[in-house]
Amino acid sequence: MSQLGRSSPGTSQETPRLLRVGIVGCGYEGNCLATAAARTSTLRLVACADPDLAAAARVAALGQDVSSHSSIESLLDEAAVDAVLVATPNHMLCPVSLEALRAGKHVLAEKPIGLNEQEAAVIEGEAARAGLRYMAGYSCRFSLARHVHELLAAGVVGDIQAIAGVFGCSPLNDGWMASTKTGGGPLLFLGSHLVDMVLWFAGDDPVEISGTVRRRADTGVDETSAFQIGFSQGAVAQCLVTQAASTFFFTVDIHGNAGRVTLRGWNFLQFEIEVSSTVSAAYAHPTVVRPHINRDHVTMMLVPELEEFALATREERAPAITATDGRRVLRVLDGVVAADRNGAPVRVT
């Protein structure tokens, strides 16, 4: 198992060396992760892999002395890495993560970490068996969702009664996001973010899921999905995810017995939070909060995500977002598909 090294004997202070990482998947998200790694104080990008060697070379150019590879296998064989960042299309997230874990590498994988709960369960078990750190890449938790979670933790809404959430984007017409074989469609692409937020905010276990999925006639992937999650303490979440919108947007509305918090935005930098509360003097009247924006979404979301991953690895503890968290999201999304197929609500155990 790879470990973070320490300074040489005889020095007055131990200085942890940088976590050496390799990136697998050098498309848009891999490029963002490489940019984020360069801005951290804890990671060093040493290798990247993609079947498209030109894409791998472009990401490698974002670091210094970064090697390029055509596959995860050649990266693991030829590069000295402590951890692997997985940014592949959805259908490859699980097999690439397992390849890295079985080679003794810590892993951070992009959401939704797999195609279904079964894949997430295999990852969860493999990471536990190997004693390695595995982090699910729900980066919204480090920016826009974090601000909402802090308000809820402060009790501004009291006991949560209901959550309503919508994520939308323009049509996914091309590439892996337009194919059922590669895990395309907004339910996995955007719905995973929405469900992760809902579960995190609710702080409770889902017990029943109902849903309807409308699919595109041309690609067969989900176009619009409407679903409801019932929680063990009685709260209800109603969610909608669609690729039939004119542009990307999101809204998450949390209602409690003492107030309301609404998150709404148009991208990961343009968002606002409206708060009203009967128990907090600061929000006695509806107040719109616009958190400070620092540079870009890479700095706002991905840098703190990678820093948390590196710190968890160094401290040999579970990261803030685990394989279990990723598995819970996929359990809900599996339930949505099953409820639509069966025409009846699905009980979650």
C-alpha positions in Angstrom: 0.0 0.0 0.0 1.4 3.4 -0.9 1.9 5.9 1.9 2.9 9.6 2.0 6.5 9.9 2.8 8.2 12.0 5.5 11.3 14.1 5.5 14.7 12.5 5.9 16.0 11.5 9.5 17.7 14.2 11.4 15.5 17.1 10.3 13.9 19.2 13.0 10.4 18.9 11.5 8.7 16.3 9.6 7.4 17.6 6.3 4.9 15.4 4.5 5.8 15.1 0.8 3.3 15.8 -1.9 0.8 13.1 -2.7 1.8 11.8 -6.2 -1.3 11.4 -8.3 -2.2 10.1 -11.7 -5.3 11.2 -13.6 -7.2 8.6 -15.7 -9.6 10.3 -18.2 -8.3 13.4 -19.8 -11.4 15.1 -21.1 -13.0 18.2 -19.6 -13.1 17.0 -16.0 -9.6 15.5 -16.1 -8.3 18.8 -17.4 -10.1 20.6 -14.5 -8.6 18.1 -11.9 -5.1 18.6 -13.3 -5.5 22.4 -13.0 -6.8 22.0 -9.5 -3.9 19.7 -8.5 -1.5 22.3 -9.6 -3.1 24.9 -7.3 -3.0 22.7 -4.2 -0.2 22.5 -1.6 -0.6 18.8 -1.1 -0.7 17.0 -4.5 1.7 16.6 -7.4 0.5 15.4 -10.8 3.0 12.9 -12.1 1.1 10.9 -14.8 -2.1 10.8 -16.8 -3.8 8.3 -19.0 -6.4 8.3 -21.8 -6.9 6.2 -24.9 -6.7 9.5 -26.8 -2.9 10.2 -26.4 -3.3 13.7 -27.7 -5.8 14.4 -24.8 -3.4 12.8 -22.4 -0.6 15.0 -23.6 -2.7 18.2 -23.2 -3.4 17.3 -19.6 0.2 16.3 -19.0 1.3 19.8 -20.2 -0.6 21.3 -17.2 2.1 20.0 -14.8 5.8 19.5 -14.8 7.5 16.3 -15.9 4.1 14.5 -16.2 4.2 11.2 -18.2 1.4 10.3 -20.6 -0.1 6.8 -21.0 -2.8 5.1 -23.1 -4.4 3.1 -20.3 -4.7 2.8 -16.5 -2.6 -0.4 -16.8 0.4 1.3 -18.4 0.1 4.2 -16.0 0.3 1.8 -13.0 3.1 -0.2 -14.5 5.3 2.7 -15.5 4.6 5.6 -13.1 5.2 5.9 -9.4 1.8 7.2 -8.0 0.3 7.1 -4.6 -3.2 7.8 -5.8 -5.4 7.9 -8.9 -8.0 10.5 -9.8 -10.6 8.9 -12.1 -12.4 11.2 -14.5 -13.6 8.8 -17.1 -17.1 8.4 -18.7 -19.6 6.8 -16.2 -19.3 3.3 -17.5 -15.5 3.2 -16.8 -15.6 4.8 -13.3 -16.0 1.5 -11.5 -13.5 -0.7 -13.5 -10.8 1.9 -13.5 -11.3 2.5 -9.7 -11.0 -1.2 -9.0 -7.9 -1.5 -11.1 -6.3 1.3 -9.1 -7.4 -0.1 -5.7 -6.2 -3.6 -6.5 -2.8 -2.0 -7.4 -2.7 -0.5 -3.9 -3.5 3.1 -4.8 -5.9 5.4 -3.1 -8.7 6.7 -5.4 -10.8 9.8 -5.9 -13.4 9.1 -8.5 -15.8 11.5 -10.1 -19.5 11.1 -9.3 -21.6 9.0 -9.7 -18.7 6.6 -9.0 -20.5 3.8 -11.0 -23.5 2.9 -13.1 -25.5 1.5 -10.2 -25.5 0.5 -6.5 -24.0 -2.9 -7.3 -20.9 -1.3 -8.7 -20.6 1.0 -5.8 -20.9 -1.9 -3.4 -18.0 -3.6 -5.1 -15.8 -0.5 -4.8 -16.8 0.0 -1.2 -15.8 -3.6 -0.4 -12.5 -3.4 -2.3 -11.4 -0.2 -0.6 -12.2 -1.6 2.8 -10.5 -4.9 2.1 -7.3 -3.1 1.0 -7.4 -0.5 3.7 -7.2 2.3 1.1 -8.8 5.7 1.0 -11.6 6.1 -1.6 -13.4 9.4 -2.1 -16.5 10.1 -4.1 -16.1 13.3 -6.1 -19.2 15.2 -5.2 -17.5 18.6 -5.4 -20.7 20.6 -4.9 -20.3 19.9 -1.2 -17.2 22.1 -1.1 -18.9 25.2 -2.5 -22.6 25.9 -3.1 -24.0 23.0 -1.1 -21.6 23.7 1.8 -23.2 27.1 2.4 -26.7 25.6 2.6 -25.5 22.8 4.9 -24.0 25.3 7.3 -27.3 27.1 7.5 -29.2 23.9 8.1 -26.7 22.8 10.8 -27.2 26.2 12.5 -30.9 25.4 12.8 -32.3 28.2 10.8 -35.1 26.0 9.3 -35.7 23.8 12.3 -36.8 20.3 11.5 -36.8 19.7 7.8 -40.2 18.8 6.4 -39.8 18.9 2.7 -37.2 19.5 0.0 -37.9 20.3 -3.7 -35.0 20.2 -6.2 -34.6 20.7 -9.9 -31.5 20.3 -12.1 -31.7 21.1 -15.8 -29.4 21.3 -18.8 -29.7 21.7 -22.5 -30.0 18.5 -24.6 -27.1 16.0 -24.4 -26.8 15.1 -28.0 -23.2 14.0 -28.4 -20.5 11.8 -26.9 -20.8 9.4 -24.0 -23.5 11.5 -22.3 -25.9 10.7 -25.2 -25.5 6.9 -25.0 -27.1 4.3 -22.7 -24.1 2.0 -23.0 -21.8 4.6 -21.4 -24.1 5.8 -18.7 -25.3 8.9 -20.4 -28.3 11.0 -19.5 -29.0 13.6 -16.9 -30.2 11.2 -14.2 -26.7 10.0 -13.6 -25.0 13.2 -14.8 -27.0 15.8 -12.8 -29.4 13.7 -10.7 -26.5 12.3 -8.8 -25.5 15.8 -7.6 -29.1 16.6 -6.7 -29.6 13.4 -4.8 -26.3 13.7 -3.0 -27.4 17.2 -1.9 -30.8 16.0 -0.8 -29.4 13.2 1.3 -26.8 15.4 2.8 -29.3 18.1 3.7 -31.9 15.7 5.0 -29.5 13.8 7.2 -31.9 10.9 7.2 -32.3 7.5 5.5 -34.6 7.1 2.4 -37.3 4.5 2.9 -39.4 4.8 -0.3 -38.9 6.0 -3.8 -41.4 6.6 -6.6 -40.6 8.0 -10.0 -41.3 8.5 -13.7 -38.6 8.5 -16.4 -39.3 9.8 -19.9 -36.7 8.7 -22.4 -35.6 10.2 -25.7 -36.8 8.4 -28.8 -33.5 8.9 -30.6 -30.8 8.0 -28.0 -32.8 6.1 -25.5 -31.3 7.9 -22.5 -33.5 9.5 -19.9 -34.7 12.9 -20.9 -36.8 14.0 -17.9 -37.1 12.2 -14.6 -39.5 13.2 -11.8 -39.2 11.3 -8.5 -40.0 11.5 -4.8 -38.0 10.3 -1.9 -39.7 9.5 1.5 -37.4 9.6 4.6 -37.6 7.6 7.8 -38.5 10.6 9.9 -41.4 11.7 7.6 -39.7 14.3 5.4 -40.3 14.2 1.7 -38.2 15.3 -1.2 -39.5 15.9 -4.7 -37.0 16.1 -7.5 -36.9 16.7 -11.2 -33.9 16.3 -13.6 -34.1 17.2 -17.3 -32.1 17.7 -20.4 -35.0 19.5 -22.0 -34.0 22.9 -20.6 -32.6 25.9 -22.6 -29.5 26.1 -20.4 -28.0 24.7 -17.2 -29.7 25.7 -13.9 -30.5 24.4 -10.5 -32.8 25.1 -7.6 -33.0 23.3 -4.2 -35.7 24.5 -1.8 -35.6 23.3 1.8 -38.7 23.8 4.0 -38.6 23.4 7.8 -40.9 24.1 10.7 -39.0 27.2 11.5 -37.8 28.6 8.1 -36.8 28.1 4.5 -33.5 28.0 2.6 -33.5 28.2 -1.2 -30.4 27.6 -3.3 -30.6 28.7 -6.9 -28.1 29.2 -9.7 -27.1 29.2 -13.3 -23.7 27.7 -13.1 -21.2 26.8 -10.3 -20.2 30.5 -9.8 -23.4 32.3 -10.3 -25.7 31.2 -7.5 -27.5 32.7 -4.5 -29.1 31.5 -1.3 -32.3 33.0 0.1 -33.0 32.5 3.8 -35.9 33.2 6.1 -36.3 32.0 9.6 -38.5 32.4 12.7 -35.7 31.4 15.1 -32.8 33.4 13.7 -32.8 37.2 14.1 -30.4 37.6 11.2 -32.9 36.0 8.8 -36.2 37.2 10.4 -36.9 38.8 7.0 -36.1 37.0 3.7 -32.5 37.6 3.0 -30.5 36.8 -0.2 -26.9 35.7 0.4 -24.3 35.7 -2.4 -21.2 33.9 -1.2 -17.8 35.3 -2.1 -16.5 33.9 -5.4 -12.8 33.1 -5.6 -11.4 32.9 -9.1 -13.3 30.0 -10.8 -15.1 26.7 -10.0 -11.7 24.9 -10.0 -10.5 27.0 -7.1 -14.0 27.1 -5.4 -14.8 23.4 -5.6 -12.0 21.1 -6.9 -9.1 22.5 -4.9 -10.7 22.0 -1.5 -12.0 18.6 -2.7 -8.4 17.5 -3.6 -7.0 19.0 -0.4 -9.5 16.9 1.7 -8.6 13.8 -0.2 -4.9 14.3 0.4 -5.4 15.1 4.0 -7.5 12.0 4.6 -4.8 9.9 2.9 -2.1 11.4 5.0 -4.1 11.0 8.2 -5.3 7.5 7.3 -8.9 8.3 7.9 -12.1 8.2 5.9 -12.5 11.2 3.5 -15.4 13.6 3.9 -17.4 11.8 1.1 -17.0 8.0 1.0 -17.8 5.1 -1.2 -20.8 4.5 1.1 -22.1 8.0 0.3 -21.8 7.3 -3.4 -23.5 4.0 -2.9 -26.5 5.7 -1.1 -26.9 8.1 -4.1 -26.9 5.2 -6.6 -29.4 3.3 -4.4 -31.9 6.1 -4.9 -31.2 6.5 -8.6 -31.6 2.7 -9.0 -34.9 3.1 -7.2 -36.1 5.8 -9.5 -35.5 3.6 -12.5 -37.1 0.5 -10.8 -40.2 2.6 -9.7 -40.7 3.7 -13.3 -40.3 0.2 -14.7 -42.6 -1.4 -12.1 -45.2 1.5 -12.0 -45.1 1.4 -8.2 -43.1 2.9 -5.4 -39.9 1.0 -4.3 -39.1 0.4 -0.6 -35.5 1.0 0.3 -33.9 -1.2 2.9 
